[in-house]
Amino acid sequence: MAVMRRMLRDQIKDVIVERILDGVYGPGDRIVEIRVAEEFGVSQAPVREALRELELLRLVVSEPFRGARVREVSARDLAEIYPVRAALEEVAAHAAAPVFAGNVEPLTVELEGMRAAAGRGDVHDFIAHDVAFHRLIVEASGNDTLQDLWRSLHVDLRTTITLIKHVEDLAEAAEAHVPVLEALETGDAELAASVLRRHIESFAAWVPDPGGGP
């Protein structure tokens, strides 16, 4: 029952995110729990949980007695995560390099998944493989605290927002992972850490400067 409820929550959350990004729900629009629940044929519980997660991501804001309303997703909201993520994954790559030395098959599988999804223009499948690629590195670090912090960033949803709003060439995004894979395959911790940090920073460059610059 818990697994089913979690699946429902995630499905509802994904749909709401898509609608926010597509403009179906605009800034200030109210998302009514009971209406969403009726649409999906579920109780209000998974809808409420989905909205709670989206509030943590600052996509919606909850108001007492008024429910949830859509926040405007600003460039600053997207940009702020990347320095933090870059630092975390730099540490992860440094620790994970010896694990992947000479054996990057799990990463290769996810890279091929990204390439295939890019070929189909399937953004959501691309994101699934992209996030899995990075999750493998974080988990290979063996650092539980780092993993908890990384998960708290909700990389999957933030990646969704960045790709849908700002990235047009999925094939380019897929190939950007090749240097990371190659660096980890060498087992050189310093090299892997440096390359992965640059990878995250280059991805952040696709997000417009919140200060209005290029």
PyMOL commands that set and color helices and strands:
alter all, ss='L'
color gray80, all
select helices_A, chain A and resi 2-22+33-40+44-56+75-79+81-100+105-120+123-140+144-152+155-166+170-175+178-186+189-204
alter helices_A, ss='H'
color red, helices_A
select strands_A, chain A and resi 30-31+60-63+67-70
alter strands_A, ss='S'
color yellow, strands_A
deselect
rebuild
show_as cartoon
